[in-house]
Amino acid sequence: MGYTAGQKLRASQLGPVPCTSTTRPAGPHEGLLIVESDTGMTAIYSGSAWRYLAPTGAVSTHGEYNQSGTQSAANASGTRVAFGNESTSTPLVTRAADGAGHKFTLNRSGLWSVTLSLRTSSANGERHGSINDAVGEVAANSYTGNGFAQLNVALVRHFSAGAVLTCNLWQSTGGSINIEGSNGQTRLHIAWIHS
C-alpha cells in the first residue's frame, strides 16, 4: 500500500493495517505496520521482509502435547514417540500422525523453544531420547542403568517455517520396554519465541 504526494489520508489509514498472514498488503513501504487477524501478531515491513513484533496475546504461541497411555519400544530400535493428547493447541504448530508416533510442523519461521520429557519403564540398559529435524538429532539425552529413566531434552534454535520435528527413543535393554505416559510423564512443549 503506497501513498502519493497530495493524497488526503484519514486517521484510520495511518494505524496498523488489518489483514491475515496470507493477505498482507502488496508492495508495502518500509515501516508499514500490520496486524494479522489469523495469527494475532503484529508485523512491520523492513523494506525487504516482514518482521514480527512481540505477540499480542490474541493467539497462543505455544503448544503442549502429552502421551495418552503407554507405548511399546522395541530393543535396539528407534521408536517414534506418540503424543495422543493435545493439552494446549496453537495454529503455529501442526501435529500429525507419523507411523506409530507423531510429527510436528512449525508454521512460522523464528526462534523456537522445544522441551521433551520422556519416561521409560524399569529396565537395565541404555535409553536415548532425542528431538529430531529433517537432517537428524538436534538435541538428545541418554541414561544407562537400572530402573525407570526420565530423559529431559531441551533446545532453543531458529527453525524455518515448515520445519518438521519428531521425538524418538532408542533403547538397548535386551527386550521391549514401555514409554510411560501417565500423569504427564512423557510430554512435549513447543513455543515460538520471536522471529
Buried (B, 14 or more C-beta within 10 A) or exposed (E): BEEEEEEEEEEEEEEBBEBEBEEBEEEBEEEBBBBBEEBBBBBBBEEEEBEBBEBEEEBBBBBBBBBBEBBEBEBEEBBBBBBBBBEBBBBBBBBEEEEEBBBBBBBBBBEBBBBBBBBBBEBEBBBBBBBBBEEEEBBBBBBEEEEBBBBEBEBEEEBEEEBBBBBBBBBEBEEBBBBBBEEEBBBBBBBBEEB
